[in-house]
Amino acid sequence: MTRFSLLALTLAATLGVACSKEAQENAPAQATSLKKASQAVGDTSLVEVPVSAEVLAAAGENATVRAFQFAPSAGELAFADVVPMAFEVGASDLSKPWERDSEHPERSMEDTQSALRFLDPLVPTIETQVGTSEAYRSGYYHWWQVSTDDFCHHADLHILVFPEARQVFTIEAAGGTEC
């Protein structure tokens, strides 16, 4: 278990650099060199796929978006298994004090849209890209860390799971504020 966690941490750190805001701004140039990130449960895994230019444009400077596809395409995978898998490969920095929302471990499509209203064009753009019109669900992680006596850094990670389309999107928004 420890060996797996260190491997996942190394993978996430490497991918965090490759999937930074600067890297996303140069997405068309990187499309051919996208490194595959994957996380497996049983016979099914999540494999990173390119994020469309439309989704990246909708996220703007406010969020980092990553996309994953279930592989192989056959077989079912429970939502409770997908969210931790996506967290392991989708969070930019696993060394942060991430916490999963224990009060609402699973959000409906409507709750997800409400939580991400500050990124208004992003969720509809993802829904259009997926193209199934399915009622997806999401998981949510967050962290909060004091940087100085009066300033804190924080981040939210929303994991949207589209089971019919067999796709997962992670949306990470980080920032800072007075404590």
NUNU-626337 format. One line per 5 residues: number of its first residue (from 0); for each residue x, y, z of C-alpha. Coordinates in steps of 0.5 Angstrom, whole numbers. Example, Ala and Ser with C-alpha at 12.3 -4.5 7.8 and 13.67 -1.06 7.14 Angstrom:
<nodes>
0 = 25:-9:16 ~ 27:-2:14
</nodes>
This chain:
<nodes>
0 = 0:0:0 ~ 6:5:2 ~ 9:3:-5 ~ 3:5:-9 ~ 2:11:-5
5 = 9:14:-7 ~ 8:12:-14 ~ 1:15:-14 ~ 4:21:-11 ~ 10:21:-16
10 = 5:21:-22 ~ 1:26:-19 ~ 7:31:-18 ~ 9:30:-25 ~ 3:30:-28
15 = 1:37:-24 ~ 7:40:-28 ~ 5:38:-35 ~ -2:40:-33 ~ -1:47:-30
20 = -5:53:-33 ~ 1:54:-37 ~ 1:48:-40 ~ -6:48:-41 ~ -5:55:-45
25 = -1:51:-50 ~ -6:45:-51 ~ -6:45:-58 ~ 2:44:-58 ~ 2:39:-53
30 = -4:35:-56 ~ 1:30:-59 ~ 5:29:-53 ~ 0:28:-48 ~ 2:23:-42
35 = -3:18:-41 ~ -4:18:-33 ~ -8:12:-31 ~ -11:9:-24 ~ -14:2:-24
40 = -19:-2:-20 ~ -20:-9:-22 ~ -20:-10:-29 ~ -22:-3:-30 ~ -18:4:-30
45 = -18:11:-32 ~ -14:13:-38 ~ -12:21:-39 ~ -15:24:-45 ~ -14:31:-48
50 = -19:36:-46 ~ -22:40:-52 ~ -20:47:-53 ~ -28:49:-52 ~ -27:46:-45
55 = -21:49:-44 ~ -23:56:-46 ~ -29:55:-42 ~ -25:54:-36 ~ -21:60:-37
60 = -16:62:-32 ~ -20:60:-26 ~ -20:52:-26 ~ -15:47:-29 ~ -19:41:-32
65 = -17:34:-34 ~ -21:29:-37 ~ -21:21:-37 ~ -24:15:-40 ~ -25:8:-37
70 = -21:3:-40 ~ -23:-2:-42 ~ -30:0:-45 ~ -33:-7:-42 ~ -35:-8:-35
75 = -39:-3:-29 ~ -35:1:-24 ~ -38:4:-18 ~ -39:11:-17 ~ -35:10:-10
80 = -29:7:-14 ~ -29:12:-19 ~ -28:18:-15 ~ -22:16:-11 ~ -19:13:-17
85 = -20:20:-21 ~ -18:24:-14 ~ -11:20:-15 ~ -10:22:-22 ~ -13:28:-22
90 = -11:32:-16 ~ -5:37:-18 ~ -2:36:-11 ~ -3:30:-7 ~ 1:33:-1
95 = -4:38:0 ~ -9:37:6 ~ -14:34:2 ~ -21:32:5 ~ -27:29:2
100 = -34:32:3 ~ -36:27:8 ~ -43:31:9 ~ -45:30:1 ~ -40:25:-2
105 = -44:24:-8 ~ -47:30:-11 ~ -53:30:-16 ~ -52:34:-23 ~ -56:40:-20
110 = -52:40:-14 ~ -46:40:-18 ~ -48:45:-23 ~ -50:50:-17 ~ -43:48:-14
115 = -40:50:-20 ~ -44:56:-22 ~ -38:61:-21 ~ -35:57:-27 ~ -42:58:-31
120 = -40:56:-38 ~ -35:50:-36 ~ -40:45:-34 ~ -45:46:-40 ~ -39:46:-45
125 = -37:39:-41 ~ -44:37:-42 ~ -44:38:-49 ~ -37:35:-50 ~ -40:29:-47
130 = -46:29:-51 ~ -50:24:-48 ~ -55:28:-44 ~ -54:23:-38 ~ -55:25:-31
135 = -48:25:-28 ~ -46:25:-21 ~ -40:28:-18 ~ -35:28:-12 ~ -32:33:-8
140 = -25:34:-5 ~ -22:41:-2 ~ -16:43:2 ~ -15:50:6 ~ -8:52:9
145 = -6:58:13 ~ 0:61:9 ~ 2:67:13 ~ -2:70:19 ~ -7:73:15
150 = -7:69:9 ~ -9:62:7 ~ -9:58:0 ~ -15:53:-2 ~ -17:49:-7
155 = -23:45:-9 ~ -23:39:-14 ~ -30:37:-17 ~ -30:30:-20 ~ -36:29:-25
160 = -37:22:-27 ~ -41:20:-33 ~ -42:13:-33 ~ -46:12:-40 ~ -40:16:-44
165 = -35:12:-39 ~ -32:19:-38 ~ -29:23:-32 ~ -27:30:-31 ~ -24:33:-26
170 = -24:41:-24 ~ -19:44:-20 ~ -20:51:-18 ~ -15:54:-13 ~ -14:61:-10
175 = -12:65:-4 ~ -16:69:1 ~ -15:73:8 ~ -16:68:14
</nodes>
